[in-house]
Amino acid sequence: MTQAPTPTADTVRRLVRSLLADSVLGTSATPGPEVRPVGAGGEAATWWVGARHVLRLAPDRDASARLRRELRLRDLVRPHLGVAVPVGVAHGEWAAGLAYTLDTRVPGGSAEEHDVSAVGEADLAALLTGLREVPARQAETLGVPRVAPRSLEALRRAAERAAERLAAADEFDAARLHQLTPAAATQLAAQAGTAVLVHHDLRGEHLVVSADGRVRGVLDWTDAVVGDPAEDIAGLALAVGSPAAVRAATLAGYAARPCLRGLWLARCDTVVRLAESLTGRDAAPRPLLRVQLRRAWEAILLERVTELREQDEEE
């Protein structure tokens, strides 16, 4: 297999010059917009192009297929969401078989830079509501895969093993996982007939948040699936904290079961990922993984009420 070329600033400048109008590019005296990488990692090399555009370059054919699918999916979801999705300016191939998209930049920072306000939580609720309204069959005709819900019991067992490693490294109190019993994991199993369009990667970097805490947009739809809505609730728990995620999901009309399921998906995932980071199997920045673990394990009123009800029933 031929190794994909590594995109450089010169690669990006040449591509941008072929795509944008002279009024944007400038003249020989003004070389045009600055190009700079957004950050390392990910499945597409992402570059800022001036202050108004974002260029993404897929590194392989699988990522290229999902990038092309995203262009069609964004058009499908846009009318249903209360927040913005990027608008494409151009798309094509930047190397043989490798796709690119040039999009307008959604103004704002990320959820890692700005806290989400109470009004911003309502924006997240509108996002979850809109995703549920997107016709799942139409998404599937675009190539969005249908994915079965994960086994919370299997994830619980993996998290218990990971928690022991974290406890040995003084990173986590393994006893906290005792809250999720095998019976509770069974009770929180996904219910049949609840599949919706799921963004499936609602990390803080993919939520565009303004300085006043409003959620203005959602980026990167390449991992979207038709599946378990609790996965997006879990993603929000990692991005904005469990209380805000559950409040947003409740505003969107989700009942206690999917909210608590999302909460425990997030908690188990963060324990497993931080443990894998300690052994070098997860390349994500360890400080970010610690922050995500803290957010996921924030207590929420819903589980406190549930605990009180369980105690009353036992008495």
C-alpha positions as CSV (number, residue, x, y, z in Angstrom):
1,M,0.0,0.0,0.0
2,T,1.3,3.4,-1.0
3,Q,1.8,5.7,2.0
4,A,-0.3,8.8,2.0
5,P,1.6,12.1,1.6
6,T,2.0,14.3,4.7
7,P,0.3,17.7,4.2
8,T,2.5,20.7,4.7
9,A,1.9,24.4,4.8
10,D,3.0,24.6,1.2
11,T,0.5,21.9,0.2
12,V,-2.3,23.8,1.9
13,R,-1.3,27.2,0.4
14,R,-1.2,25.7,-3.1
15,L,-4.6,24.1,-2.6
16,V,-6.1,27.2,-1.1
17,R,-4.8,29.4,-3.9
18,S,-6.6,27.2,-6.4
19,L,-9.9,27.4,-4.5
20,L,-10.4,30.9,-3.2
21,A,-11.0,34.1,-5.2
22,D,-8.3,36.7,-5.7
23,S,-10.2,39.1,-3.4
24,V,-9.5,36.6,-0.6
25,L,-6.1,35.6,-1.6
26,G,-4.6,39.0,-2.2
27,T,-1.9,40.0,-4.6
28,S,1.8,39.3,-5.0
29,A,2.4,42.0,-2.5
30,T,0.0,40.4,0.0
31,P,0.5,36.6,0.0
32,G,-3.1,35.8,1.1
33,P,-4.5,34.3,4.2
34,E,-2.3,32.7,6.9
35,V,-2.5,28.9,7.0
36,R,-1.7,27.0,10.2
37,P,-2.6,23.6,11.6
38,V,-5.5,23.5,14.2
39,G,-3.8,20.7,16.2
40,A,-2.1,17.4,16.0
41,G,-3.9,14.1,15.8
42,G,-7.3,13.1,14.4
43,E,-8.3,11.4,11.2
44,A,-8.0,14.5,9.1
45,A,-5.3,17.1,9.1
46,T,-7.2,20.3,9.9
47,W,-5.9,23.8,9.0
48,W,-7.1,27.3,9.7
49,V,-7.2,29.3,6.5
50,G,-7.2,33.0,7.5
51,A,-10.0,33.9,9.9
52,R,-12.9,32.7,7.8
53,H,-12.2,29.2,6.6
54,V,-11.2,25.7,7.7
55,L,-9.5,23.1,5.5
56,R,-9.6,19.4,6.4
57,L,-7.4,16.9,4.5
58,A,-8.3,13.2,4.9
59,P,-5.2,11.0,5.4
60,D,-6.6,7.7,4.0
61,R,-9.5,6.3,1.9
62,D,-11.7,5.4,4.8
63,A,-11.5,8.9,6.3
64,S,-12.1,10.3,2.7
65,A,-15.3,8.3,2.4
66,R,-16.6,9.6,5.8
67,L,-15.6,13.1,4.9
68,R,-17.6,12.9,1.7
69,R,-20.5,11.4,3.5
70,E,-20.3,14.3,6.0
71,L,-21.0,16.8,3.3
72,R,-24.3,15.2,2.5
73,L,-25.2,14.5,6.1
74,R,-24.7,18.2,7.1
75,D,-27.2,19.2,4.5
76,L,-29.7,16.7,6.0
77,V,-29.3,17.7,9.6
78,R,-29.0,21.5,9.1
79,P,-32.8,22.2,9.0
80,H,-33.4,20.2,12.2
81,L,-30.8,21.7,14.5
82,G,-30.9,24.8,16.6
83,V,-27.1,25.3,16.2
84,A,-25.0,25.8,13.2
85,V,-23.0,23.2,11.2
86,P,-20.2,24.2,8.9
87,V,-21.0,25.3,5.3
88,G,-18.9,23.8,2.6
89,V,-17.1,26.2,0.2
90,A,-15.3,23.6,-1.9
91,H,-14.4,19.9,-1.8
92,G,-12.4,17.5,-3.9
93,E,-9.1,15.5,-3.7
94,W,-5.9,16.9,-2.4
95,A,-4.0,13.8,-3.4
96,A,-4.9,10.6,-5.3
97,G,-8.0,9.2,-3.6
98,L,-7.8,11.5,-0.6
99,A,-10.6,14.0,0.0
100,Y,-10.6,17.5,1.3
101,T,-13.3,19.9,2.4
102,L,-13.0,23.7,2.7
103,D,-15.6,25.1,5.1
104,T,-16.6,28.4,6.5
105,R,-15.5,28.8,10.1
106,V,-18.2,28.8,12.7
107,P,-17.4,31.9,14.9
108,G,-16.5,31.1,18.5
109,G,-14.2,29.0,20.7
110,S,-14.6,25.5,22.0
111,A,-16.2,24.0,25.1
112,E,-12.6,23.6,26.4
113,E,-12.1,27.3,26.2
114,H,-15.5,28.7,27.3
115,D,-18.0,27.4,29.9
116,V,-21.5,26.6,28.7
117,S,-24.1,28.9,30.3
118,A,-27.7,28.0,31.3
119,V,-28.8,29.3,27.9
120,G,-26.1,27.3,26.3
121,E,-27.6,24.2,27.9
122,A,-30.8,25.0,26.2
123,D,-28.8,25.1,22.9
124,L,-27.5,21.6,23.7
125,A,-31.1,20.5,24.3
126,A,-32.1,21.8,20.9
127,L,-29.2,19.9,19.4
128,L,-30.3,16.6,21.0
129,T,-33.9,17.3,20.0
130,G,-32.9,18.0,16.4
131,L,-30.8,14.9,16.2
132,R,-33.9,12.8,17.2
133,E,-36.0,14.5,14.5
134,V,-33.6,13.7,11.7
135,P,-35.1,10.9,9.7
136,A,-32.9,7.9,10.5
137,R,-33.6,6.1,7.3
138,Q,-32.6,9.1,5.2
139,A,-29.3,9.2,7.1
140,E,-28.8,5.5,6.4
141,T,-29.3,6.1,2.7
142,L,-26.4,8.5,2.8
143,G,-24.2,5.7,4.2
144,V,-24.5,6.5,7.9
145,P,-24.0,3.1,9.6
146,R,-26.5,1.7,12.1
147,V,-24.6,0.6,15.2
148,A,-25.9,-1.6,18.0
149,P,-25.9,-0.2,21.6
150,R,-22.9,-1.1,23.7
151,S,-23.1,-3.6,26.5
152,L,-23.0,-1.5,29.7
153,E,-22.2,-4.7,31.7
154,A,-19.2,-5.5,29.5
155,L,-18.0,-1.9,29.8
156,R,-18.5,-2.0,33.6
157,R,-16.3,-5.1,33.9
158,A,-13.6,-3.4,31.7
159,A,-13.9,-0.3,33.9
160,E,-13.4,-2.3,37.1
161,R,-10.2,-3.8,35.8
162,A,-9.0,-0.3,34.7
163,A,-10.0,1.2,38.0
164,E,-7.7,-1.2,39.8
165,R,-4.8,0.0,37.7
166,L,-5.7,3.6,38.3
167,A,-6.0,3.0,42.0
168,A,-2.5,1.5,42.1
169,A,-1.3,4.7,40.4
170,D,-3.2,6.9,42.9
171,E,-5.3,8.3,40.0
172,F,-8.8,7.1,41.0
173,D,-10.8,5.6,43.9
174,A,-11.8,2.2,42.5
175,A,-14.6,2.0,45.1
176,R,-16.6,4.6,43.2
177,L,-17.4,2.1,40.5
178,H,-19.3,0.0,43.1
179,Q,-22.2,2.4,42.5
180,L,-22.7,0.6,39.1
181,T,-23.8,-2.9,40.2
182,P,-24.4,-5.7,37.7
183,A,-28.1,-5.3,38.3
184,A,-28.0,-1.5,37.6
185,A,-26.0,-2.2,34.4
186,T,-28.8,-4.6,33.3
187,Q,-31.5,-2.1,34.3
188,L,-29.8,0.6,32.2
189,A,-29.5,-1.5,29.0
190,A,-30.6,0.3,25.9
191,Q,-34.2,-0.2,25.0
192,A,-35.3,-1.5,21.6
193,G,-36.6,1.0,19.1
194,T,-34.8,4.0,20.5
195,A,-32.1,4.4,17.8
196,V,-31.7,8.0,16.5
197,L,-29.0,9.9,14.5
198,V,-26.0,10.2,16.9
199,H,-23.2,12.6,16.4
200,H,-21.0,10.1,18.3
201,D,-18.1,12.5,19.0
202,L,-19.5,15.4,21.0
203,R,-16.2,16.3,22.5
204,G,-15.4,19.8,23.8
205,E,-13.4,20.6,20.7
206,H,-16.4,19.9,18.5
207,L,-18.7,22.2,20.3
208,V,-18.4,25.9,19.2
209,V,-19.1,28.1,22.2
210,S,-19.2,31.9,22.3
211,A,-17.7,34.0,25.1
212,D,-21.2,34.4,26.6
213,G,-21.6,30.6,27.0
214,R,-24.0,30.0,24.1
215,V,-23.4,26.9,21.9
216,R,-23.2,28.2,18.4
217,G,-22.3,25.2,16.3
218,V,-21.2,21.5,16.2
219,L,-18.2,20.4,14.1
220,D,-17.0,17.1,12.6
221,W,-19.8,14.8,11.7
222,T,-17.6,12.1,10.2
223,D,-18.3,9.6,13.1
224,A,-22.1,10.0,13.0
225,V,-24.1,6.8,13.3
226,V,-27.7,5.7,13.8
227,G,-27.7,4.2,17.2
228,D,-27.9,4.8,21.0
229,P,-28.8,8.4,22.0
230,A,-27.1,7.8,25.3
231,E,-23.8,8.0,23.5
232,D,-24.3,11.7,22.8
233,I,-25.4,12.3,26.4
234,A,-22.1,10.6,27.4
235,G,-20.2,12.8,25.0
236,L,-21.7,15.9,26.5
237,A,-20.8,14.7,30.0
238,L,-17.2,14.6,28.9
239,A,-17.4,18.0,27.2
240,V,-19.5,20.1,29.7
241,G,-19.9,17.9,32.8
242,S,-22.5,15.4,33.9
243,P,-24.9,17.9,35.5
244,A,-25.1,20.1,32.4
245,A,-25.3,17.1,30.1
246,V,-28.2,15.6,32.0
247,R,-30.0,18.9,32.3
248,A,-29.7,19.3,28.5
249,A,-30.9,15.8,27.8
250,T,-33.9,16.2,30.2
251,L,-34.8,19.5,28.4
252,A,-34.7,17.5,25.2
253,G,-37.3,15.1,26.5
254,Y,-35.1,12.2,27.5
255,A,-36.2,10.3,30.6
256,A,-34.1,9.0,33.5
257,R,-33.0,5.7,31.9
258,P,-31.1,7.2,28.9
259,C,-29.7,10.0,31.0
260,L,-28.3,7.6,33.6
261,R,-27.1,5.2,30.9
262,G,-25.2,8.1,29.2
263,L,-23.7,9.1,32.5
264,W,-22.4,5.6,33.1
265,L,-21.1,5.2,29.6
266,A,-19.1,8.4,30.1
267,R,-17.8,7.3,33.6
268,C,-16.7,3.9,32.5
269,D,-15.1,5.2,29.2
270,T,-13.1,7.8,31.1
271,V,-11.8,5.2,33.6
272,V,-10.8,2.9,30.8
273,R,-9.2,5.6,28.6
274,L,-7.1,7.0,31.5
275,A,-5.9,3.6,32.4
276,E,-4.9,2.9,28.8
277,S,-3.1,6.2,28.7
278,L,-0.9,5.1,31.6
279,T,0.2,2.0,29.6
280,G,0.7,4.0,26.4
281,R,-2.4,2.6,24.5
282,D,-4.2,5.9,24.4
283,A,-2.4,8.8,22.8
284,A,-4.8,11.5,24.0
285,P,-3.2,14.2,26.3
286,R,-3.4,12.8,29.8
287,P,-4.4,16.2,31.4
288,L,-7.4,16.3,29.1
289,L,-8.3,12.7,30.0
290,R,-8.1,13.6,33.7
291,V,-10.4,16.6,33.1
292,Q,-12.9,14.4,31.3
293,L,-12.9,11.9,34.1
294,R,-13.6,14.6,36.6
295,R,-16.4,16.0,34.5
296,A,-18.0,12.5,34.0
297,W,-17.9,11.7,37.7
298,E,-19.6,14.9,38.8
299,A,-22.6,14.0,40.9
300,I,-26.1,14.8,39.5
301,L,-29.4,15.3,41.3
302,L,-31.0,12.5,39.3
303,E,-28.9,9.8,40.7
304,R,-29.2,11.2,44.2
305,V,-33.0,11.1,44.0
306,T,-32.7,7.5,42.6
307,E,-30.5,6.5,45.5
308,L,-33.1,8.0,48.0
309,R,-35.9,6.1,46.3
310,E,-33.9,2.8,46.4
311,Q,-33.2,3.4,50.1
312,D,-36.9,4.1,50.8
313,E,-37.9,0.9,49.0
314,E,-35.3,-1.2,51.0
315,E,-36.8,0.2,54.3
